[in-house]
Amino acid sequence: MIAHLGLSFLIFIFPLVAAAVWKIRSIQRAAAKAERDALPFVPTSTPDPALLRGLPSARRIFLVQHLKAAAFLYLIESWTIAFIFTLPLFTLASVNSAKWLNHSAYLWYSFITGATHFTQFLTTMVLFSAIAAIMPMRFGPEARFYRTRPIPISFVFWTKILSILFAMIAGAVTGIALSFALFFVLKGPIWQNLPAAIPRILGPDDADVAQLYASLLITSAPSIFLSIITTIALLFSVVVFLGSAPVLRLKNAALPMLMIPVLLVPFGITILSFNSGTGTPQFLRTLYIYLNLGPPPPLGYALIPIALTAVFLTCARLFANHQEL
Amino acid sequence: MTTFAIQTDALAKTYGLGNKKVHAVDGLNLNVPEGSIYGLLGRNSAGKTTTIRMAMGLARPTSGEIKVFGLNPAVDPERVTVLRQIGYVPEDKMLAALTPRKLLELNRSFYPDTWSDDLARKVIKRLELPLDTAFMKLSLGNKTKSALACAIAQRSRLLILDEPTTGLDPIALDELLRLLVEDCTADGRTIFLSTHQLAEIEQIADHIGIMDRGRILLEGPLDDIRSSFRRLTVTGAALPTTNPAILSIKQQPHATQYILQSSPEAFAQDLAVNGATIVESDPMSLNEIFLELCRTSEASEADREEEFA
């Protein structure tokens, strides 16, 4: 089992490390060559995507820069999510599933619990992405550079925020779709082979498995995936809101104050998920946060995090107007 | 009629709360005429950089008003219109973590209507700016040069330079002053610079503002300021101690020294009529005027604080 995990981790980490090393080396080589050649300043215009040609050049360049960064985030997240979701395929020993009497049920259970336990990883990733989106608008040379160029604050704000938010959501969707496809290719349509009821053969010693069976049969995979997307949007907007709030901008004390969302969000969610027992607490269900196996929150609740996301991002946008650098 | 590139009216900026309030700018009235080279002088913490940050929309006034070309630089869409017309070199020179070449290319895209590649090449050559050195490896002087090259090549209507000589060696400094005069003042363009380098400012500026403790102590054309200030060494009995023309008085062993801030000829004439002998009458350099104004301001501030206590 440990050997499997180690091998899986290597499979996960190797492409990321190799890509990072390759990128750093190519940047270093290009920089050394440029310094050696000492070419004069003769700027060349790069072709722009046809879709963006209607925009003024400054906004076009700003947008292209951020779309490139978002594409990078999208790739990393897709890969990471696909890896986490498909981990059961590589680590499950068949002996583990013997008690379940139904291998498909056990695999499906592992896939679904992978998705629900994904919340802790998700909060960390969303937190850092949101901070990466908001920090360069509030602190440092990049913030001052763009704030003193002739582009509207609203354009800078929405470009930075939405490019990262959409990259995260698209990354999650792609990662889930990839892992789902991989399950399908390697194991077939396992979700169609679940028993309709708890197997009668389970004895009194198997109460835990019986309970999981019961929960699994009423768990809704589409709701979990929708919950992942709405939770990404909600957490991201909360961190952006907290990071943009003027109350956090006291002279010389802005950075430590940003620690509030850093501490609050991941630890809060982690504690909630650990203390939630077998079901998801009602107030989290209201926010369409689907942490555990069991009945899904009503679909209409999904509108609540979407509405809250819109409110938080709109407030953060208004705060951005008043930020001092 | 004079039009102004930058104008402030009772501009104030306060940081902190309660007892820890700091009045960085305190009722500032500044008038920067279009087409001038305006030097804003002041000691550390005089409020120069805060004023510039408010002109760039990086900080918001606590009270009062600042206008750049008659527009509010803090609120879109006026802010964008203002920034399209400003080249800016910040105090810390940290524009973005790029090589100078990449920074110039990026900056170029923001000013397609006014940017000049030829002027960029000229500044690069004259200031000997290495184009492809990584930002982390650039010296402070080269960071300053990168920021200057970007701002100058924009050919903006207004160039705002906050301590533009930081880290520059004397040769680069001389080249910069030439570039500013030769290439940045055509077509009625304005240069607004804050600095401690009084000797260099004196070479190129035609308007001066002297700030201390967030307030303007003196403002006007440099030639008028020079002709208004004079140092008189006088002997005689019953010499006047109060007069609007007197900035300060120093008692020397055998004479009295007056620093005059206006109408020195009329004051000297009055002294002569009253029987005093003028031993020396010297013009003052900008440096001497600056020092005298700052000392006088400090002394009157101390008197005020004592009275208040």
Interface residues (C-beta under 8 A of the other chain):
Chain A: A31 A34 E35 D37 A38 L39 P40 F41 V42 P43 P56 S57 A58 R60 I61 G140 P141 E142 R144 F145 R147 T148 R149 P150 I151 P152 I153 S154 K251 N321 H322 E324 L325
Chain B: Y15 G16 R53 M56 G57 L58 A59 R60 V75 D76 P77 R79 V80 T81 L83 R84 I86 Y88 P90 D92 M94 L95 A96 A97 T99 R101 L104 E105 L106 N107 R108 S109 F110 Y111 P112 D117 A120 R121 I124 P130 L131 D132 T133 A134
